[in-house]
Amino acid sequence: MQKPLTYLASLALAVSLAMPAAAQEEPGVETVVATVNGTDITLGHMIIARATLPEQYQQLPADILFQGILDQLVQQTALADTHKGDLPARVTLSLENETRSLIAGEVIEKIMAGDVDEAAIKEAYEAQYASQEPENEYNASHILVETEEEAKAIKEELDEGADFAQVAREKSTGPSGPGGGSLGWFGPGMMVPTFEAAVVEMEPGVISAPVKTQFGWHVIMLNETRKAKAPDLEEVREELELQVRQTIVQTNIEEITAKAEVDKTAAEGLDPELLKNIDWLE
């Protein structure tokens, strides 16, 4: 009677040994992927290493990244094990700064993840859009040429009744030429200052005298003007929510710093040029 039991037990053991490791335990951040001189390298170490790579490297195929990161961590660990004696000051101080920065960043992340009051978003919207005087927007066309003489000749031709769009298609060197010189709608700051200044002074339907910019000479026609319409709240909600969160973070930073026991008197009178003494850390 013992033989069948022994056989079944041996079979169960063989099956369990043949099963993939992943089936026995799901991988996680503490999963050990390598050991170097008794020091474990975990999957978590590799995940962090990948996250800190420049974006272009993160786009590499996963199998290449996996092996490359693993090899790098193995090499770094092996090299670190060969270090004898105290760490240089630059390394110790860098580790302290990095720890301080990472922990502070974690606090900021928690603040950023907090709830945002709807009233605060509406208040930000009112301050940025609803309560401000609408800006003027302009719809204009232009003909761009290289010399003032060309521009003056074109202005004369237009004053005599030539079709602006047709002349633009024939003579403008700018990218808007094939479209009859149309620039569409634009607001303050969207054109170079000289061009914008000329447009602001014009009346709809008027054709300007030649205007010089760094691109050449322009003959401009203002088609129409309008008041810029404020966007709906939902259109800018994400932008406003980010602004509110950033304000909350800054407020928290100031409040936390104000409550901390800070004494900076030791820094008074020190020459700012001392920061350049990197050789002190050797």
One Martini backbone bead per residue (centre of mass of N, CA, C, O) as a GRO file, in nm:
protein
  282
    1MET     BB    1   0.051   0.065  -0.012
    2GLN     BB    2   0.304   0.264  -0.023
    3LYS     BB    3   0.378   0.301  -0.324
    4PRO     BB    4   0.156   0.494  -0.433
    5LEU     BB    5   0.218   0.725  -0.237
    6THR     BB    6   0.509   0.770  -0.321
    7TYR     BB    7   0.448   0.831  -0.616
    8LEU     BB    8   0.261   1.077  -0.573
    9ALA     BB    9   0.464   1.252  -0.417
   10SER     BB   10   0.680   1.259  -0.640
   11LEU     BB   11   0.499   1.385  -0.856
   12ALA     BB   12   0.428   1.649  -0.707
   13LEU     BB   13   0.722   1.746  -0.681
   14ALA     BB   14   0.788   1.755  -0.984
   15VAL     BB   15   0.569   1.957  -1.065
   16SER     BB   16   0.655   2.193  -0.877
   17LEU     BB   17   0.945   2.219  -1.003
   18ALA     BB   18   0.832   2.275  -1.305
   19MET     BB   19   0.721   2.529  -1.223
   20PRO     BB   20   0.702   2.843  -1.246
   21ALA     BB   21   0.788   3.097  -1.041
   22ALA     BB   22   0.540   3.287  -1.101
   23ALA     BB   23   0.328   3.074  -0.995
   24GLN     BB   24   0.422   3.102  -0.691
   25GLU     BB   25   0.521   3.420  -0.733
   26GLU     BB   26   0.466   3.736  -0.757
   27PRO     BB   27   0.604   4.000  -0.877
   28GLY     BB   28   0.803   4.267  -0.722
   29VAL     BB   29   0.995   4.507  -0.576
   30GLU     BB   30   1.137   4.260  -0.394
   31THR     BB   31   1.242   4.118  -0.627
   32VAL     BB   32   1.510   3.920  -0.696
   33VAL     BB   33   1.758   3.945  -0.972
   34ALA     BB   34   2.026   3.990  -0.795
   35THR     BB   35   2.364   3.902  -0.667
   36VAL     BB   36   2.629   4.095  -0.501
   37ASN     BB   37   2.813   4.006  -0.255
   38GLY     BB   38   2.516   3.983  -0.097
   39THR     BB   39   2.370   4.197  -0.278
   40ASP     BB   40   2.064   4.308  -0.355
   41ILE     BB   41   1.871   4.311  -0.659
   42THR     BB   42   1.580   4.465  -0.756
   43LEU     BB   43   1.303   4.545  -0.929
   44GLY     BB   44   1.283   4.824  -0.799
   45HIS     BB   45   1.561   4.927  -0.888
   46MET     BB   46   1.495   4.906  -1.194
   47ILE     BB   47   1.251   5.093  -1.208
   48ILE     BB   48   1.397   5.347  -1.112
   49ALA     BB   49   1.619   5.351  -1.327
   50ARG     BB   50   1.424   5.389  -1.566
   51ALA     BB   51   1.272   5.654  -1.466
   52THR     BB   52   1.566   5.823  -1.480
   53LEU     BB   53   1.571   5.820  -1.767
   54PRO     BB   54   1.579   5.933  -2.054
   55GLU     BB   55   1.331   5.929  -2.281
   56GLN     BB   56   1.486   5.790  -2.521
   57TYR     BB   57   1.558   5.531  -2.348
   58GLN     BB   58   1.263   5.441  -2.267
   59GLN     BB   59   1.199   5.352  -2.582
   60LEU     BB   60   1.324   5.104  -2.559
   61PRO     BB   61   1.326   4.793  -2.558
   62ALA     BB   62   1.259   4.597  -2.290
   63ASP     BB   63   1.490   4.382  -2.319
   64ILE     BB   64   1.722   4.587  -2.339
   65LEU     BB   65   1.671   4.744  -2.080
   66PHE     BB   66   1.682   4.518  -1.877
   67GLN     BB   67   1.976   4.427  -1.933
   68GLY     BB   68   2.115   4.705  -1.903
   69ILE     BB   69   2.027   4.768  -1.611
   70LEU     BB   70   2.132   4.514  -1.477
   71ASP     BB   71   2.428   4.550  -1.555
   72GLN     BB   72   2.469   4.824  -1.420
   73LEU     BB   73   2.397   4.739  -1.126
   74VAL     BB   74   2.613   4.524  -1.104
   75GLN     BB   75   2.857   4.707  -1.156
   76GLN     BB   76   2.806   4.912  -0.929
   77THR     BB   77   2.814   4.712  -0.696
   78ALA     BB   78   3.098   4.602  -0.746
   79LEU     BB   79   3.241   4.876  -0.724
   80ALA     BB   80   3.141   4.961  -0.441
   81ASP     BB   81   3.284   4.713  -0.293
   82THR     BB   82   3.585   4.836  -0.346
   83HIS     BB   83   3.545   5.041  -0.139
   84LYS     BB   84   3.759   5.220   0.084
   85GLY     BB   85   3.657   5.380   0.337
   86ASP     BB   86   3.571   5.686   0.320
   87LEU     BB   87   3.369   5.905   0.190
   88PRO     BB   88   3.347   6.154   0.009
   89ALA     BB   89   3.202   6.453   0.055
   90ARG     BB   90   3.049   6.469  -0.221
   91VAL     BB   91   2.888   6.208  -0.169
   92THR     BB   92   2.756   6.262   0.102
   93LEU     BB   93   2.620   6.533   0.021
   94SER     BB   94   2.460   6.422  -0.218
   95LEU     BB   95   2.289   6.223  -0.053
   96GLU     BB   96   2.160   6.434   0.131
   97ASN     BB   97   2.029   6.605  -0.092
   98GLU     BB   98   1.866   6.377  -0.227
   99THR     BB   99   1.699   6.299   0.017
  100ARG     BB  100   1.573   6.574   0.068
  101SER     BB  101   1.441   6.604  -0.214
  102LEU     BB  102   1.264   6.345  -0.217
  103ILE     BB  103   1.098   6.403   0.039
  104ALA     BB  104   0.989   6.678  -0.048
  105GLY     BB  105   0.851   6.566  -0.305
  106GLU     BB  106   0.653   6.383  -0.155
  107VAL     BB  107   0.500   6.609  -0.012
  108ILE     BB  108   0.410   6.758  -0.268
  109GLU     BB  109   0.251   6.525  -0.396
  110LYS     BB  110   0.036   6.512  -0.169
  111ILE     BB  111  -0.066   6.797  -0.206
  112MET     BB  112  -0.140   6.774  -0.514
  113ALA     BB  113  -0.352   6.525  -0.452
  114GLY     BB  114  -0.549   6.696  -0.345
  115ASP     BB  115  -0.821   6.859  -0.307
  116VAL     BB  116  -1.027   7.079  -0.508
  117ASP     BB  117  -1.193   7.358  -0.491
  118GLU     BB  118  -1.440   7.482  -0.685
  119ALA     BB  119  -1.425   7.777  -0.589
  120ALA     BB  120  -1.124   7.815  -0.672
  121ILE     BB  121  -1.165   7.776  -0.974
  122LYS     BB  122  -1.371   8.006  -1.016
  123GLU     BB  123  -1.188   8.229  -0.910
  124ALA     BB  124  -0.966   8.190  -1.125
  125TYR     BB  125  -1.149   8.247  -1.365
  126GLU     BB  126  -1.233   8.533  -1.290
  127ALA     BB  127  -0.943   8.653  -1.275
  128GLN     BB  128  -0.854   8.564  -1.582
  129TYR     BB  129  -1.141   8.634  -1.746
  130ALA     BB  130  -1.415   8.771  -1.650
  131SER     BB  131  -1.270   9.048  -1.519
  132GLN     BB  132  -1.154   9.105  -1.792
  133GLU     BB  133  -1.071   9.283  -2.052
  134PRO     BB  134  -1.120   9.242  -2.364
  135GLU     BB  135  -0.939   9.171  -2.631
  136ASN     BB  136  -0.811   9.242  -2.924
  137GLU     BB  137  -0.876   9.126  -3.253
  138TYR     BB  138  -0.723   9.027  -3.572
  139ASN     BB  139  -0.787   9.059  -3.931
  140ALA     BB  140  -0.531   8.989  -4.172
  141SER     BB  141  -0.337   9.104  -4.451
  142HIS     BB  142  -0.041   9.033  -4.662
  143ILE     BB  143   0.253   9.173  -4.831
  144LEU     BB  144   0.570   9.027  -4.905
  145VAL     BB  145   0.885   9.195  -4.942
  146GLU     BB  146   1.220   9.307  -4.978
  147THR     BB  147   1.143   9.604  -5.069
  148GLU     BB  148   1.033   9.928  -5.063
  149GLU     BB  149   0.978   9.963  -5.363
  150GLU     BB  150   0.786   9.727  -5.393
  151ALA     BB  151   0.581   9.818  -5.181
  152LYS     BB  152   0.504  10.088  -5.313
  153ALA     BB  153   0.401   9.967  -5.579
  154ILE     BB  154   0.177   9.797  -5.448
  155LYS     BB  155   0.023  10.024  -5.311
  156GLU     BB  156  -0.047  10.171  -5.574
  157GLU     BB  157  -0.198   9.937  -5.707
  158LEU     BB  158  -0.419   9.916  -5.484
  159ASP     BB  159  -0.521  10.217  -5.502
  160GLU     BB  160  -0.617  10.150  -5.811
  161GLY     BB  161  -0.782   9.848  -5.753
  162ALA     BB  162  -0.644   9.607  -5.680
  163ASP     BB  163  -0.638   9.284  -5.582
  164PHE     BB  164  -0.509   9.172  -5.299
  165ALA     BB  165  -0.507   8.859  -5.327
  166GLN     BB  166  -0.382   8.850  -5.611
  167VAL     BB  167  -0.118   9.000  -5.543
  168ALA     BB  168  -0.025   8.805  -5.327
  169ARG     BB  169  -0.004   8.553  -5.511
  170GLU     BB  170   0.209   8.694  -5.711
  171LYS     BB  171   0.424   8.864  -5.484
  172SER     BB  172   0.444   8.714  -5.232
  173THR     BB  173   0.700   8.566  -5.005
  174GLY     BB  174   0.511   8.450  -4.818
  175PRO     BB  175   0.326   8.180  -4.689
  176SER     BB  176   0.042   8.347  -4.746
  177GLY     BB  177   0.023   8.399  -5.051
  178PRO     BB  178  -0.153   8.155  -5.166
  179GLY     BB  179  -0.390   8.279  -4.956
  180GLY     BB  180  -0.392   8.602  -5.011
  181GLY     BB  181  -0.243   8.688  -4.720
  182SER     BB  182  -0.374   8.542  -4.495
  183LEU     BB  183  -0.369   8.545  -4.116
  184GLY     BB  184  -0.607   8.579  -3.964
  185TRP     BB  185  -0.637   8.544  -3.632
  186PHE     BB  186  -0.507   8.784  -3.383
  187GLY     BB  187  -0.322   8.878  -3.104
  188PRO     BB  188  -0.146   8.988  -2.867
  189GLY     BB  189   0.194   8.885  -2.938
  190MET     BB  190   0.178   8.723  -3.233
  191MET     BB  191   0.340   8.957  -3.343
  192VAL     BB  192   0.549   9.163  -3.439
  193PRO     BB  193   0.567   9.474  -3.314
  194THR     BB  194   0.556   9.644  -3.580
  195PHE     BB  195   0.312   9.506  -3.701
  196GLU     BB  196   0.113   9.542  -3.466
  197ALA     BB  197   0.124   9.853  -3.449
  198ALA     BB  198   0.000   9.897  -3.729
  199VAL     BB  199  -0.270   9.747  -3.688
  200VAL     BB  200  -0.381   9.904  -3.437
  201GLU     BB  201  -0.403  10.184  -3.619
  202MET     BB  202  -0.617  10.058  -3.787
  203GLU     BB  203  -0.877  10.025  -4.020
  204PRO     BB  204  -1.111   9.872  -4.164
  205GLY     BB  205  -1.005   9.843  -4.513
  206VAL     BB  206  -0.720   9.932  -4.478
  207ILE     BB  207  -0.412  10.033  -4.632
  208SER     BB  208  -0.090  10.031  -4.583
  209ALA     BB  209   0.198  10.131  -4.550
  210PRO     BB  210   0.501  10.047  -4.548
  211VAL     BB  211   0.639   9.773  -4.343
  212LYS     BB  212   0.908   9.709  -4.128
  213THR     BB  213   1.088   9.406  -4.081
  214GLN     BB  214   1.288   9.125  -4.048
  215PHE     BB  215   1.133   9.002  -4.319
  216GLY     BB  216   1.054   9.294  -4.439
  217TRP     BB  217   0.800   9.415  -4.655
  218HIS     BB  218   0.475   9.549  -4.577
  219VAL     BB  219   0.135   9.506  -4.687
  220ILE     BB  220  -0.159   9.602  -4.516
  221MET     BB  221  -0.483   9.447  -4.435
  222LEU     BB  222  -0.766   9.524  -4.256
  223ASN     BB  223  -1.056   9.346  -4.213
  224GLU     BB  224  -1.101   9.288  -3.887
  225THR     BB  225  -1.259   9.315  -3.564
  226ARG     BB  226  -1.245   9.193  -3.213
  227LYS     BB  227  -1.350   9.044  -2.923
  228ALA     BB  228  -1.236   8.842  -2.705
  229LYS     BB  229  -1.333   8.530  -2.600
  230ALA     BB  230  -1.402   8.369  -2.333
  231PRO     BB  231  -1.359   8.083  -2.205
  232ASP     BB  232  -1.478   7.818  -2.089
  233LEU     BB  233  -1.435   7.656  -1.803
  234GLU     BB  234  -1.398   7.363  -1.924
  235GLU     BB  235  -1.160   7.440  -2.119
  236VAL     BB  236  -0.972   7.542  -1.842
  237ARG     BB  237  -0.971   7.351  -1.596
  238GLU     BB  238  -0.691   7.215  -1.589
  239GLU     BB  239  -0.527   7.475  -1.577
  240LEU     BB  240  -0.660   7.587  -1.315
  241GLU     BB  241  -0.606   7.347  -1.128
  242LEU     BB  242  -0.300   7.369  -1.142
  243GLN     BB  243  -0.280   7.654  -1.026
  244VAL     BB  244  -0.411   7.589  -0.756
  245ARG     BB  245  -0.213   7.370  -0.667
  246GLN     BB  246   0.039   7.552  -0.677
  247THR     BB  247  -0.064   7.747  -0.463
  248ILE     BB  248  -0.093   7.541  -0.236
  249VAL     BB  249   0.201   7.456  -0.229
  250GLN     BB  250   0.326   7.734  -0.171
  251THR     BB  251   0.173   7.781   0.092
  252ASN     BB  252   0.283   7.531   0.239
  253ILE     BB  253   0.580   7.601   0.224
  254GLU     BB  254   0.558   7.867   0.383
  255GLU     BB  255   0.427   7.750   0.641
  256ILE     BB  256   0.636   7.532   0.711
  257THR     BB  257   0.881   7.724   0.721
  258ALA     BB  258   0.765   7.918   0.940
  259LYS     BB  259   0.748   7.679   1.166
  260ALA     BB  260   1.032   7.648   1.152
  261GLU     BB  261   1.354   7.620   1.288
  262VAL     BB  262   1.535   7.902   1.179
  263ASP     BB  263   1.902   7.954   1.132
  264LYS     BB  264   2.100   8.205   0.931
  265THR     BB  265   2.344   8.355   1.075
  266ALA     BB  266   2.595   8.188   0.967
  267ALA     BB  267   2.567   8.318   0.665
  268GLU     BB  268   2.651   8.580   0.752
  269GLY     BB  269   2.920   8.728   0.565
  270LEU     BB  270   2.947   8.541   0.342
  271ASP     BB  271   3.102   8.461   0.054
  272PRO     BB  272   2.957   8.365  -0.242
  273GLU     BB  273   3.229   8.254  -0.378
  274LEU     BB  274   3.254   7.988  -0.204
  275LEU     BB  275   3.085   7.798  -0.400
  276LYS     BB  276   3.351   7.742  -0.593
  277ASN     BB  277   3.492   7.531  -0.375
  278ILE     BB  278   3.517   7.218  -0.488
  279ASP     BB  279   3.799   7.126  -0.366
  280TRP     BB  280   3.696   7.077  -0.068
  281LEU     BB  281   3.565   6.780  -0.149
  282GLU     BB  282   3.845   6.610  -0.182
   0.00000   0.00000   0.00000
